[in-house]
Structure formats: structure tokens, C-alpha cells
């Protein structure tokens, strides 16, 4: 038997115990789980799912070259689904490439942005990404509530964090992209070991990414998460 447990992150402890009990009781059972973080159970194999590949920055791609990138293809496909007469113009390639990069190749974000092409065009969508308004763009009516808007999806993820993880994430959002552990610890008023532990958990939950620059690791987050968190910071009581 193959058993699938979907979206385990909000019941992670129970799902971990259930998975181990089932595998011990039924050696012929296989289990696939989806979750923001690993279950950390005996015999678990983790397969990270990366965002869709986006066109590289500062590249001058034609239509054919741009369509080789999954993020670009998804955006165009969803734009055509919403606007029957949509035709991909060579002049729009650069704009769509920039939209894909700014949304970090996130499928849900790309689908929601593409749904606005019929009303705003590619130029309008690109400008729209600078505003928190796009967090409330409506997606599929039949999707789970947490996937009908980006805000609902981010609310879901944010609610699952502990206080230190939230503080670390908010401090990261207030800084420029690509900060070091020392810079983040100072901004979050935390010592470096606690900040490092929080960052590790946020990485495990796929909310941030890390890049190595020489001896220093630098931490980043997606554009939509940064806008969401900065809105929270702006509305917080002083």
C-alpha cells in the first residue's frame, strides 16, 4: 500500500508518530508526505522541491529561449487560460522574465499574477507587484482557503511559527536582502546562537533561503513574503 499524507506541517508531531507506527506495523507500506518541514522520523528520505526555474537576470532572451524556463511557461499558460486572445509578444518577454524573477518562481504567485494580465497587461502586472494589493488577488474558487490568495497562504505559514521564528523573520524583512547572521541577530535583539537556531528552522520550513558568499552565509526571502512582513511591521503598534 502507498499512503499519502498531505500538508503535514500543522500536525507535524502527530504525523511523525503515525508514520513510524504504520511503517513498523506494516513493512509493505510506503508513505509519501508533503510538508513545509521534514518529519524527522526513522527511515525518512527528504526530497526538497525547489521553486520553478526562472530566466537569469540581465539576459536578452527571445520568445523561444524564454519558453525553456518553467516559470515563464507557467505564467504564459495561465495568462492564456484567462484571456483567450492573449498573444505572447516579443516586447513582453523582458517584462514576464522580470515578473518570474521577482516572484521567485513560486507557482501560486505566478498563477495569481498571470490572472491579472487580462485587466492590467504585463506592464501593469509588473508595477502591481510593488504594492501589497497583489497579496489579495483571488485564485481558483475551488482551491483550499489557504491557497486562494497569497495572503491566506502566508497567514497559514506565519501562524505555524513560534515567537522567536516570527521575530527573526520580521527582522529579516526589515533589512535589505542578503544579510549575515550577525546583522540579523543584532536587528532581532537576539544572541547569535538563538538567531542561528531560528534561521535553521525557517530554512527547514522553506520560508527563507541561504547563499554562501566566501566565508559568510547570507539569508534571503521572496518578494511576496517581504511585502507581507513589512505590512505587518507597518501596522504593528509602536
QUIMOLIN-V426652 format. One record per residue. N is the residue number from 0. SS is DSSP state (@ for helix, = for strand, . for the rest). PSI is psi in degrees with one decimal (999 if undefined). OMEGA is omega in radians with two decimals (* if undefined). Layout:
# QUIMOLIN-V426652
n=N ss=SS psi=PSI omega=OMEGA
n=N ss=SS psi=PSI omega=OMEGA
This chain:
# QUIMOLIN-V426652
n=0 ss=. psi=139.3 omega=3.01
n=1 ss== psi=122.1 omega=-3.12
n=2 ss== psi=133.0 omega=3.13
n=3 ss== psi=124.7 omega=3.04
n=4 ss== psi=112.4 omega=-3.02
n=5 ss=. psi=141.4 omega=3.09
n=6 ss=. psi=64.1 omega=-3.07
n=7 ss=. psi=-9.1 omega=-2.92
n=8 ss=@ psi=-31.5 omega=-3.10
n=9 ss=@ psi=-7.8 omega=3.09
n=10 ss=@ psi=42.9 omega=-2.92
n=11 ss=@ psi=-41.7 omega=-3.11
n=12 ss=@ psi=-45.7 omega=3.13
n=13 ss=@ psi=-40.5 omega=3.13
n=14 ss=@ psi=-38.1 omega=3.11
n=15 ss=@ psi=-46.5 omega=3.13
n=16 ss=@ psi=-43.9 omega=3.14
n=17 ss=@ psi=-45.1 omega=-3.12
n=18 ss=@ psi=-45.1 omega=3.14
n=19 ss=@ psi=-42.5 omega=-3.14
n=20 ss=@ psi=-42.9 omega=-3.13
n=21 ss=@ psi=-41.3 omega=-3.11
n=22 ss=@ psi=-34.0 omega=3.08
n=23 ss=@ psi=-39.4 omega=-3.09
n=24 ss=@ psi=-29.8 omega=-3.09
n=25 ss=. psi=89.6 omega=-3.09
n=26 ss=. psi=-21.5 omega=-3.14
n=27 ss=. psi=-0.1 omega=3.13
n=28 ss=. psi=137.6 omega=2.99
n=29 ss== psi=144.4 omega=-3.08
n=30 ss== psi=131.2 omega=2.97
n=31 ss== psi=127.8 omega=3.08
n=32 ss== psi=147.8 omega=2.96
n=33 ss=. psi=137.9 omega=-3.06
n=34 ss=. psi=155.0 omega=3.02
n=35 ss=. psi=-26.9 omega=-3.13
n=36 ss=. psi=160.5 omega=-3.12
n=37 ss=. psi=156.5 omega=3.12
n=38 ss=. psi=-22.2 omega=-3.09
n=39 ss=. psi=49.7 omega=3.12
n=40 ss=. psi=165.2 omega=3.10
n=41 ss=. psi=131.3 omega=3.09
n=42 ss=. psi=8.0 omega=-3.10
n=43 ss=. psi=137.9 omega=2.99
n=44 ss=. psi=124.1 omega=-3.06
n=45 ss=. psi=130.1 omega=3.08
n=46 ss=. psi=95.6 omega=3.13
n=47 ss=. psi=142.1 omega=3.07
n=48 ss=. psi=110.6 omega=-3.11
n=49 ss=. psi=162.1 omega=3.01
n=50 ss=. psi=165.5 omega=3.12
n=51 ss=. psi=142.7 omega=-3.14
n=52 ss=. psi=135.1 omega=-3.11
n=53 ss=. psi=156.4 omega=3.08
n=54 ss=. psi=143.0 omega=-3.13
n=55 ss=. psi=152.5 omega=3.11
n=56 ss=. psi=153.0 omega=3.07
n=57 ss=. psi=25.4 omega=3.09
n=58 ss=. psi=147.1 omega=3.09
n=59 ss=. psi=90.8 omega=-3.05
n=60 ss=. psi=144.1 omega=2.96
n=61 ss=. psi=177.8 omega=-3.12
n=62 ss=@ psi=-47.8 omega=-3.08
n=63 ss=@ psi=-42.9 omega=-3.14
n=64 ss=@ psi=-40.9 omega=-3.11
n=65 ss=@ psi=-35.3 omega=-3.11
n=66 ss=. psi=-5.6 omega=3.05
n=67 ss=. psi=-16.3 omega=-3.08
n=68 ss=. psi=127.3 omega=-3.06
n=69 ss=@ psi=-38.7 omega=-3.13
n=70 ss=@ psi=-42.7 omega=3.14
n=71 ss=@ psi=-44.3 omega=-3.13
n=72 ss=@ psi=-42.5 omega=3.14
n=73 ss=@ psi=-45.4 omega=-3.13
n=74 ss=@ psi=-47.4 omega=-3.11
n=75 ss=@ psi=-41.8 omega=-3.14
n=76 ss=@ psi=-42.9 omega=-3.13
n=77 ss=@ psi=-31.8 omega=3.07
n=78 ss=@ psi=-41.2 omega=3.12
n=79 ss=@ psi=-32.9 omega=-3.14
n=80 ss=@ psi=-30.6 omega=-3.13
n=81 ss=@ psi=-24.0 omega=-3.07
n=82 ss=. psi=102.2 omega=-2.99
n=83 ss=. psi=-32.3 omega=-3.10
n=84 ss=. psi=14.1 omega=3.13
n=85 ss=. psi=129.2 omega=3.09
n=86 ss=. psi=125.7 omega=3.14
n=87 ss=. psi=113.4 omega=3.13
n=88 ss=. psi=148.4 omega=3.12
n=89 ss=@ psi=-33.2 omega=-3.11
n=90 ss=@ psi=-22.7 omega=-3.12
n=91 ss=@ psi=-11.3 omega=-3.07
n=92 ss=@ psi=-48.2 omega=-3.12
n=93 ss=@ psi=-41.6 omega=-3.12
n=94 ss=@ psi=-43.5 omega=3.14
n=95 ss=@ psi=-38.0 omega=3.07
n=96 ss=@ psi=-42.0 omega=3.14
n=97 ss=@ psi=-40.0 omega=3.08
n=98 ss=@ psi=-45.5 omega=3.14
n=99 ss=@ psi=-42.9 omega=-3.13
n=100 ss=@ psi=-43.8 omega=-3.08
n=101 ss=@ psi=-28.0 omega=3.11
n=102 ss=. psi=3.9 omega=3.02
n=103 ss=. psi=20.5 omega=3.12
n=104 ss=. psi=16.5 omega=-3.14
n=105 ss=. psi=119.1 omega=-3.05
n=106 ss=@ psi=-46.1 omega=-3.12
n=107 ss=@ psi=-44.1 omega=3.14
n=108 ss=@ psi=-39.9 omega=3.13
n=109 ss=@ psi=-42.1 omega=3.13
n=110 ss=@ psi=-43.3 omega=-3.13
n=111 ss=@ psi=-38.7 omega=3.11
n=112 ss=@ psi=-41.4 omega=-3.12
n=113 ss=@ psi=-29.1 omega=3.14
n=114 ss=. psi=-12.6 omega=-3.14
n=115 ss=. psi=-3.9 omega=-3.07
n=116 ss=@ psi=-37.1 omega=-3.11
n=117 ss=@ psi=-29.5 omega=-3.12
n=118 ss=@ psi=-32.6 omega=-2.98
n=119 ss=@ psi=-15.8 omega=-3.02
n=120 ss=@ psi=168.4 omega=-3.10
n=121 ss=@ psi=-35.3 omega=3.11
n=122 ss=@ psi=-45.3 omega=-3.13
n=123 ss=@ psi=-40.1 omega=3.12
n=124 ss=@ psi=-42.0 omega=-3.13
n=125 ss=@ psi=-41.6 omega=3.10
n=126 ss=@ psi=-34.8 omega=-3.12
n=127 ss=@ psi=-28.5 omega=-3.11
n=128 ss=. psi=-15.3 omega=3.09
n=129 ss=. psi=-7.3 omega=-3.06
n=130 ss=. psi=144.8 omega=3.05
n=131 ss=@ psi=-10.9 omega=-3.08
n=132 ss=@ psi=-31.7 omega=-3.06
n=133 ss=@ psi=-14.1 omega=3.05
n=134 ss=@ psi=-21.7 omega=-3.09
n=135 ss=@ psi=7.8 omega=3.10
n=136 ss=. psi=134.6 omega=-3.05
n=137 ss=. psi=136.5 omega=3.07
n=138 ss=. psi=-149.0 omega=-3.11
n=139 ss=. psi=134.7 omega=-3.14
n=140 ss=. psi=-30.1 omega=-3.07
n=141 ss=. psi=-1.8 omega=3.14
n=142 ss=. psi=156.5 omega=3.01
n=143 ss=. psi=151.1 omega=-3.05
n=144 ss=@ psi=-39.2 omega=-3.09
n=145 ss=@ psi=-7.8 omega=-3.14
n=146 ss=@ psi=8.5 omega=-3.11
n=147 ss=. psi=-22.4 omega=3.00
n=148 ss=. psi=159.4 omega=3.06
n=149 ss=@ psi=-36.9 omega=3.14
n=150 ss=@ psi=-42.8 omega=3.13
n=151 ss=@ psi=-39.6 omega=3.12
n=152 ss=@ psi=-41.7 omega=3.14
n=153 ss=@ psi=-36.3 omega=3.05
n=154 ss=@ psi=-43.3 omega=3.14
n=155 ss=@ psi=-48.3 omega=-3.11
n=156 ss=@ psi=-42.5 omega=-3.08
n=157 ss=@ psi=-36.8 omega=-3.11
n=158 ss=@ psi=-21.8 omega=-3.11
n=159 ss=. psi=-3.6 omega=-3.09
n=160 ss=. psi=153.6 omega=3.01
n=161 ss=. psi=175.2 omega=-3.02
n=162 ss=@ psi=-41.2 omega=-3.12
n=163 ss=@ psi=-38.4 omega=3.11
n=164 ss=@ psi=-40.5 omega=3.11
n=165 ss=@ psi=-42.9 omega=3.12
n=166 ss=@ psi=-40.2 omega=3.14
n=167 ss=@ psi=-42.3 omega=-3.12
n=168 ss=@ psi=-41.4 omega=3.12
n=169 ss=@ psi=-39.1 omega=3.10
n=170 ss=@ psi=-39.1 omega=3.12
n=171 ss=@ psi=-39.1 omega=-3.14
n=172 ss=@ psi=-30.8 omega=-3.10
n=173 ss=@ psi=-18.4 omega=-3.11
n=174 ss=. psi=167.4 omega=3.03
n=175 ss=. psi=157.4 omega=-3.10
n=176 ss=. psi=140.1 omega=3.07
n=177 ss=. psi=61.6 omega=-3.10
n=178 ss== psi=159.0 omega=3.12
n=179 ss=. psi=169.1 omega=3.10
n=180 ss=@ psi=-43.3 omega=-3.11
n=181 ss=@ psi=-42.9 omega=3.13
n=182 ss=@ psi=-41.6 omega=-3.12
n=183 ss=@ psi=-43.2 omega=3.14
n=184 ss=@ psi=-40.6 omega=3.12
n=185 ss=@ psi=-45.5 omega=-3.11
n=186 ss=@ psi=-32.5 omega=-3.10
n=187 ss=. psi=0.8 omega=-3.09
n=188 ss=. psi=46.9 omega=3.13
n=189 ss=. psi=153.6 omega=3.01
n=190 ss=. psi=159.9 omega=-3.02
n=191 ss=@ psi=-39.1 omega=3.10
n=192 ss=@ psi=-41.6 omega=3.13
n=193 ss=@ psi=-41.1 omega=3.12
n=194 ss=@ psi=-40.3 omega=3.13
n=195 ss=@ psi=-41.5 omega=3.13
n=196 ss=@ psi=-41.5 omega=3.12
n=197 ss=@ psi=-41.5 omega=3.12
n=198 ss=@ psi=-39.8 omega=3.12
n=199 ss=@ psi=-40.9 omega=3.13
n=200 ss=@ psi=-38.1 omega=3.10
n=201 ss=@ psi=-36.0 omega=3.05
n=202 ss=@ psi=-43.0 omega=3.14
n=203 ss=@ psi=-28.7 omega=-3.14
n=204 ss=. psi=7.6 omega=3.05
n=205 ss=. psi=27.6 omega=3.13
n=206 ss=. psi=-21.3 omega=3.09
n=207 ss=. psi=169.9 omega=3.06
n=208 ss== psi=163.3 omega=-3.13
n=209 ss== psi=141.1 omega=3.07
n=210 ss== psi=142.6 omega=-3.13
n=211 ss== psi=127.1 omega=3.05
n=212 ss== psi=97.0 omega=-3.09
n=213 ss=. psi=-125.3 omega=-3.11
n=214 ss=. psi=-12.2 omega=-3.03
n=215 ss== psi=134.5 omega=3.01
n=216 ss== psi=141.6 omega=3.12
n=217 ss== psi=138.1 omega=-3.00
n=218 ss== psi=140.8 omega=-3.07
n=219 ss== psi=164.0 omega=3.03
n=220 ss=. psi=164.7 omega=-3.13
n=221 ss=. psi=159.2 omega=3.14
n=222 ss=@ psi=-45.9 omega=-3.07
n=223 ss=@ psi=-36.3 omega=3.09
n=224 ss=@ psi=-38.5 omega=3.13
n=225 ss=@ psi=-43.9 omega=3.12
n=226 ss=@ psi=-43.2 omega=3.13
n=227 ss=@ psi=-46.6 omega=-3.09
n=228 ss=@ psi=-37.4 omega=3.10
n=229 ss=@ psi=-32.1 omega=3.04
n=230 ss=@ psi=-39.3 omega=3.08
n=231 ss=@ psi=-42.1 omega=3.12
n=232 ss=@ psi=-40.3 omega=-3.10
n=233 ss=@ psi=-30.0 omega=-3.09
n=234 ss=@ psi=-5.3 omega=-3.13
n=235 ss=. psi=143.8 omega=3.10
n=236 ss=. psi=140.8 omega=-3.09
n=237 ss=. psi=999 omega=*
